[in-house]
């Protein structure tokens, strides 16, 4: 089984705000970050689909440079007979995203730092971003896309894929967690039904995952 686009959604617009806003032809304005803590047991995370290829790599790094737009991707392995891999995560820094290093020291134009994405929990698809404590320009934050199309479509975990699971897609959001024992916080996100992805502005580095 796999995620499918309901016909009514295809005929309508394909972008919906995770925070509960109305669908529109473009992403809804990003609402304030939710500061309500949610315990880990109160969330249901995306899980990998056992019928799909696993992640091709669990860690990827790149050099981000102040004044330059760069991005990195985490990919699944190619499916048998396929010539292309499918994306799991994409992360982008814009030319004005970087302002300081993780220790707070300012970065001059052309300065660089190594950014690393690691899937630390492959059963719940939790990704850790490093260096820890790195913060971005709030007026030009980084951008994160997390795909759900290759994950287990049985979102409610009842053992079968039904209309209830399709309904739950609209509840998917990106969540953040500072440490593995901390509660989770909802990140203002946008659900893109056409691309099977959730995207969000990222103000700093921590752990991120898709859940409802």
Buried (B, 14 or more C-beta within 10 A) or exposed (E): EEBEBEEEBEEEBBBBBBBEBEBEEEBBEBBEEBEEEBEBEEBBBBBBBEEBBEBBEBBBEBEBBBBBEBBBBBBBBEBEEEEEBBBBBBBBBBEBBBBBBBEEEEBEEEBBBEBBBBBBBEEBBBBBBBEEEBBBBEEBBBBBBBBBBBBBBBBBEEEEBEEEBBEBBBEBBBBBBBEEEBBBBBBBBBBBBEBBBBBBBBBBBBBBBBBB
